[in-house]
């Protein structure tokens, strides 16, 4: 009699664990879809915001320094939404923004340690 109840309990635990795993997978799938949607919207915005040359430069930057590219994209979105700059942004201005991102990154990386 004791073996039957432990088998039933084991089966219930397995079913509960299976439901938890399915819920986690569903959440992961939803997150992935949301990230893909956000990326698609960002790419659409980049097509509107940048000239073809500037988009190509941004693509090249993504391959070499993805962290710079993501910071640059955020900055481009802010600039475009603020209306401070005429659109589309040319390659020359993208270079200036990239220089700013690089200098900001370099300032963060400098650490002085004293002993």
C-alpha positions as CSV (number, residue, x, y, z in Angstrom):
1,X,0.0,0.0,0.0
2,X,2.9,2.4,0.8
3,X,4.6,1.8,-2.5
4,X,1.4,2.7,-4.4
5,X,1.0,6.1,-2.7
6,X,4.7,6.9,-3.2
7,X,4.4,6.0,-6.9
8,X,1.3,8.3,-7.1
9,X,3.2,11.0,-5.3
10,X,6.2,10.6,-7.6
11,X,3.9,10.8,-10.6
12,X,2.3,14.0,-9.2
13,X,5.7,15.5,-8.7
14,X,6.7,14.6,-12.3
15,X,3.5,16.2,-13.7
16,X,4.0,19.3,-11.6
17,X,7.7,19.6,-12.8
18,X,6.6,19.1,-16.4
19,X,4.0,21.9,-16.1
20,X,6.7,24.2,-14.6
21,X,9.1,23.4,-17.4
22,X,6.3,24.0,-20.0
23,X,5.5,27.4,-18.3
24,X,9.2,28.4,-18.4
25,X,9.5,27.4,-22.0
26,X,6.4,29.4,-22.9
27,X,7.9,32.5,-21.1
28,X,11.2,32.1,-22.9
29,X,9.4,31.8,-26.2
30,X,7.4,35.0,-25.4
31,X,10.5,36.8,-24.4
32,X,12.3,35.8,-27.7
33,X,9.3,37.0,-29.8
34,X,9.3,40.3,-27.9
35,X,13.1,40.7,-28.5
36,X,12.7,39.9,-32.2
37,X,9.9,42.4,-32.5
38,X,12.0,45.1,-30.8
39,X,14.9,44.3,-33.0
40,X,12.7,44.6,-36.1
41,X,11.3,47.9,-35.0
42,X,14.8,49.2,-34.3
43,X,16.0,48.1,-37.7
44,X,13.0,49.8,-39.4
45,X,13.8,53.0,-37.4
46,X,17.5,52.8,-38.4
47,X,16.5,52.6,-42.1
48,X,14.6,55.9,-41.6
49,X,17.2,57.6,-39.5
50,X,20.4,56.7,-41.3
51,X,21.6,57.1,-44.9
52,X,22.6,53.9,-46.6
53,X,26.3,54.6,-46.1
54,X,25.7,55.3,-42.4
55,X,23.7,52.0,-42.1
56,X,26.5,50.1,-43.7
57,X,29.0,51.6,-41.2
58,X,26.7,50.7,-38.3
59,X,26.5,47.1,-39.6
60,X,30.3,47.0,-39.8
61,X,30.6,48.3,-36.2
62,X,28.1,45.6,-35.1
63,X,30.4,42.9,-36.4
64,X,33.5,44.3,-34.8
65,X,32.3,46.0,-31.6
66,X,28.7,45.1,-30.8
67,X,28.8,47.0,-27.5
68,X,29.6,50.2,-29.4
69,X,26.9,49.5,-31.9
70,X,24.2,49.1,-29.3
71,X,25.2,52.3,-27.5
72,X,25.3,54.1,-30.9
73,X,21.8,52.8,-31.8
74,X,20.4,54.0,-28.5
75,X,22.0,57.4,-29.1
76,X,20.6,57.6,-32.6
77,X,17.1,56.7,-31.4
78,X,17.3,59.5,-28.8
79,X,18.6,62.0,-31.3
80,X,15.9,61.1,-33.9
81,X,13.1,61.3,-31.3
82,X,14.3,64.6,-30.0
83,X,14.2,66.1,-33.5
84,X,17.5,67.9,-32.9
85,X,19.0,66.6,-36.2
86,X,17.8,66.6,-39.7
87,X,17.0,63.0,-40.9
88,X,18.5,60.9,-42.4
89,X,21.7,61.2,-40.5
90,X,24.7,61.0,-42.8
91,X,27.8,58.9,-42.4
92,X,29.9,61.9,-41.3
93,X,27.6,62.6,-38.3
94,X,27.5,58.9,-37.4
95,X,31.3,59.0,-37.2
96,X,31.0,61.9,-34.7
97,X,28.5,60.1,-32.6
98,X,30.7,57.0,-32.7
99,X,33.7,59.0,-31.5
100,X,31.6,60.3,-28.6
101,X,30.6,56.7,-27.7
102,X,34.2,55.5,-27.8
103,X,35.4,58.4,-25.7
104,X,32.6,57.8,-23.1
105,X,33.5,54.1,-23.0
106,X,37.2,54.9,-22.6
107,X,36.5,57.2,-19.7
108,X,34.6,54.4,-18.0
109,X,37.4,51.9,-18.4
110,X,40.1,54.0,-16.8
111,X,40.6,53.0,-13.2
112,X,43.3,54.2,-10.8
113,X,44.3,51.9,-8.0
114,X,46.4,53.0,-5.1
115,X,48.0,50.8,-2.6
